[in-house]
């Protein structure tokens, strides 16, 4: 399992939610959305399990549970400050909203 959350993406989550040192934030596969629906990354304050994949940034633990490894493995989450949006990419899928493995 490998997920990258850039410093700029972590800082955005920490500021916007807001999060404090010691907080834990779950990243998960969210089903639904605008238009035809599909998949996206949801976030919620939650507690990790012992088998969760964890990334610590600025004292905050971001984590993913095993059920969501299939979608998140290989993902990079970055904040494009000049454009003002979070960018999600994963080379495993051509389209993240309707993932079909290459």
Secondary structure per residue as TSV (DSSP state, phi and psi in degrees):
chain	resnum	aa	ss	phi	psi
A	1	X	-	360.0	130.5
A	2	X	-	-145.9	118.2
A	3	X	-	-132.1	138.0
A	4	X	E	-113.7	126.5
A	5	X	E	-116.6	114.8
A	6	X	-	-68.7	161.0
A	7	X	H	-59.2	-38.2
A	8	X	H	-68.6	-36.5
A	9	X	H	-68.0	-44.6
A	10	X	H	-60.3	-43.6
A	11	X	H	-61.8	-38.3
A	12	X	H	-64.6	-48.9
A	13	X	H	-57.0	-46.5
A	14	X	H	-60.7	-41.2
A	15	X	H	-75.6	-44.0
A	16	X	H	-79.0	-29.0
A	17	X	H	-74.9	-42.1
A	18	X	T	-82.8	159.1
A	19	X	-	-123.1	150.0
A	20	X	-	-121.0	163.8
A	21	X	T	-54.4	134.5
A	22	X	T	95.6	-14.4
A	23	X	-	-72.5	156.4
A	24	X	E	-126.4	136.0
A	25	X	E	-126.3	122.9
A	26	X	E	-87.6	131.3
A	27	X	E	-104.0	128.2
A	28	X	E	-143.0	165.4
A	29	X	E	-77.8	120.3
A	30	X	E	-104.6	129.7
A	31	X	E	-103.1	131.8
A	32	X	-	122.7	-171.4
A	33	X	-	137.3	-175.8
A	34	X	S	-75.2	145.1
A	35	X	T	77.5	-120.0
A	36	X	T	-83.0	2.7
A	37	X	-	79.4	-156.7
A	38	X	-	125.5	-160.2
A	39	X	E	-111.6	149.8
A	40	X	E	-153.9	178.8
A	41	X	E	-98.1	121.0
A	42	X	E	-99.5	161.6
A	43	X	E	-135.5	146.8
A	44	X	E	-159.9	147.6
A	45	X	E	-70.2	130.7
A	46	X	-	-164.0	176.2
A	47	X	-	-110.7	135.1
A	48	X	-	-71.8	155.1
A	49	X	-	-91.1	174.8
A	50	X	T	-66.6	-25.6
A	51	X	T	-95.6	4.6
A	52	X	-	-68.5	146.6
A	53	X	E	-84.4	127.9
A	54	X	E	-121.8	142.5
A	55	X	E	-131.9	126.1
A	56	X	E	-104.6	130.4
A	57	X	E	-137.1	123.7
A	58	X	T	51.6	38.9
A	59	X	T	83.1	-0.8
A	60	X	E	-107.4	136.3
A	61	X	E	-99.3	118.2
A	62	X	E	-95.4	136.4
A	63	X	E	-144.3	160.9
A	64	X	E	-133.7	132.3
A	65	X	-	-85.5	161.6
A	66	X	G	-55.0	-34.7
A	67	X	G	-59.6	-23.8
A	68	X	G	-107.0	4.4
A	69	X	H	-57.8	-38.9
A	70	X	H	-56.3	-34.3
A	71	X	H	-92.8	-36.6
A	72	X	H	-88.5	-22.4
A	73	X	T	-61.3	122.8
A	74	X	T	94.0	-4.2
A	75	X	E	-76.1	146.0
A	76	X	E	-119.0	130.3
A	77	X	E	-113.9	120.5
A	78	X	E	-132.8	150.7
A	79	X	E	-106.5	118.5
A	80	X	E	-89.9	90.7
A	81	X	T	-60.3	-39.1
A	82	X	T	-65.7	-26.8
A	83	X	T	-101.9	-14.7
A	84	X	T	73.8	34.5
A	85	X	E	-146.7	156.5
A	86	X	E	-79.4	136.0
A	87	X	E	-113.2	123.1
A	88	X	E	-110.2	127.6
A	89	X	E	-138.0	148.4
A	90	X	E	-152.6	114.5
A	91	X	T	-66.0	-10.3
A	92	X	T	-72.1	-29.5
A	93	X	B	-119.5	139.9
A	94	X	S	-72.4	-39.2
A	95	X	-	-128.6	123.3
A	96	X	S	-73.7	-27.4
A	97	X	T	-75.4	-26.3
A	98	X	T	-135.0	75.6
A	99	X	-	-72.3	123.2
A	100	X	-	-125.9	126.4
A	101	X	B	-60.8	143.3
A	102	X	-	-64.0	360.0
